[in-house]
């Protein structure tokens, strides 16, 4: 994306989010308030897109919207909040590692159950052929 300003509709198309969701995120403080054209319509630049992509990454990895909002507000504070943001991201990464471990355990249990069913189906098929 270049330095060209884009509309909320264009941003929605680029991200796969609805314009309604983008407005909700802005109202909830999850996104910084958009710049406005003379007409009052929202305009977004490449920095807005980069922030939105990171916000979506945080959301997809399970960070609650309230924490994302706090993180975005800290970003607006500039470098004086670097340590606090680092702490937030480290904590979220720890929670994500725990969740990934839990998911791996659950996937392994599913794999075990799938193998059991496959074995039972093969045995049942052999019995029918006799």
C-alpha positions as CSV (number, residue, x, y, z in Angstrom):
1,X,0.0,0.0,0.0
2,X,1.4,3.4,-0.9
3,X,0.9,6.7,1.0
4,X,-2.3,7.2,-0.9
5,X,-5.3,7.6,1.4
6,X,-8.1,5.0,1.0
7,X,-11.7,4.9,2.1
8,X,-13.3,2.7,4.7
9,X,-14.8,0.6,1.9
10,X,-11.4,0.1,0.3
11,X,-9.8,-0.9,3.7
12,X,-12.7,-3.3,4.3
13,X,-12.0,-4.9,0.9
14,X,-8.3,-5.1,1.6
15,X,-8.7,-6.7,5.0
16,X,-11.8,-8.8,4.5
17,X,-13.5,-6.9,7.4
18,X,-16.8,-5.1,7.0
19,X,-17.0,-1.3,7.2
20,X,-19.2,-1.8,10.2
21,X,-16.5,-3.8,12.0
22,X,-13.9,-1.2,11.2
23,X,-16.2,1.5,12.7
24,X,-16.8,-0.7,15.7
25,X,-13.1,-1.1,16.3
26,X,-12.5,2.6,16.0
27,X,-15.4,3.3,18.5
28,X,-14.1,0.7,20.9
29,X,-10.6,2.2,20.8
30,X,-9.1,-0.9,19.2
31,X,-8.2,1.3,16.2
32,X,-7.0,4.9,16.4
33,X,-9.5,7.4,15.1
34,X,-9.3,7.6,11.4
35,X,-8.3,10.8,9.6
36,X,-11.2,12.5,7.9
37,X,-11.6,14.1,4.5
38,X,-13.2,17.5,4.1
39,X,-16.4,15.6,3.5
40,X,-16.1,13.9,6.9
41,X,-15.5,10.5,5.4
42,X,-12.8,8.3,7.0
43,X,-9.4,8.1,5.2
44,X,-6.7,5.6,6.0
45,X,-3.0,5.5,5.2
46,X,-0.4,2.8,5.1
47,X,0.4,3.2,8.8
48,X,-3.3,2.6,9.6
49,X,-3.2,-0.6,7.6
50,X,0.0,-1.8,9.4
51,X,-1.6,-1.2,12.7
52,X,-4.8,-2.9,11.7
53,X,-2.9,-6.0,10.5
54,X,-1.2,-6.3,13.8
55,X,-4.4,-5.7,15.7
56,X,-6.0,-8.5,13.7
57,X,-3.0,-10.8,14.5
58,X,-3.4,-10.1,18.2
59,X,-7.1,-10.8,17.9
60,X,-6.5,-14.0,16.0
61,X,-4.1,-15.2,18.7
62,X,-6.7,-14.7,21.4
63,X,-5.9,-11.3,22.9
64,X,-9.1,-9.8,24.3
65,X,-10.3,-6.6,22.7
66,X,-9.9,-4.7,26.0
67,X,-6.2,-5.6,26.0
68,X,-5.8,-4.7,22.3
69,X,-7.4,-1.4,23.1
70,X,-4.9,-0.8,25.9
71,X,-2.0,-1.7,23.7
72,X,-3.2,0.7,20.9
73,X,-3.6,3.4,23.5
74,X,0.0,2.8,24.7
75,X,1.2,3.0,21.1
76,X,-0.3,6.4,20.9
77,X,1.8,7.4,23.9
78,X,4.9,6.8,21.8
79,X,8.3,5.6,23.0
80,X,7.6,6.3,26.7
81,X,5.3,3.2,26.7
82,X,7.8,0.8,25.0
83,X,8.5,-1.2,28.1
84,X,4.8,-1.6,29.0
85,X,4.0,-2.7,25.4
86,X,6.9,-5.2,25.5
87,X,5.6,-6.6,28.8
88,X,2.1,-6.9,27.3
89,X,3.4,-8.7,24.2
90,X,5.6,-11.0,26.2
91,X,2.7,-12.0,28.5
92,X,0.4,-12.6,25.5
93,X,3.2,-14.7,23.8
94,X,3.4,-16.8,27.0
95,X,-0.4,-17.3,27.0
96,X,-0.2,-18.2,23.3
97,X,2.5,-20.8,24.0
98,X,0.4,-22.4,26.6
99,X,-2.6,-22.5,24.3
100,X,-0.5,-24.0,21.5
101,X,0.7,-26.7,23.8
102,X,-2.9,-27.4,24.9
103,X,-4.0,-27.5,21.2
104,X,-1.1,-29.9,20.4
105,X,-2.2,-32.2,23.2
106,X,-5.8,-32.2,22.0
107,X,-4.7,-32.8,18.4
108,X,-2.7,-35.8,19.6
109,X,-5.7,-37.2,21.5
110,X,-7.8,-36.8,18.3
111,X,-5.1,-38.5,16.3
112,X,-5.1,-41.5,18.8
113,X,-8.9,-41.8,18.5
114,X,-8.8,-41.6,14.7
115,X,-6.2,-44.4,14.7
116,X,-8.4,-46.5,17.0
117,X,-11.4,-46.1,14.7
118,X,-9.4,-46.8,11.6
119,X,-8.1,-50.1,13.2
120,X,-11.6,-51.1,14.3
121,X,-13.0,-50.4,10.8
122,X,-10.2,-52.5,9.2
123,X,-10.8,-55.4,11.7
124,X,-14.6,-55.2,11.1
125,X,-14.0,-55.3,7.3
126,X,-11.8,-58.4,7.6
127,X,-14.4,-60.2,9.7
128,X,-17.1,-59.6,7.1
129,X,-14.9,-61.0,4.3
130,X,-14.4,-64.4,6.1
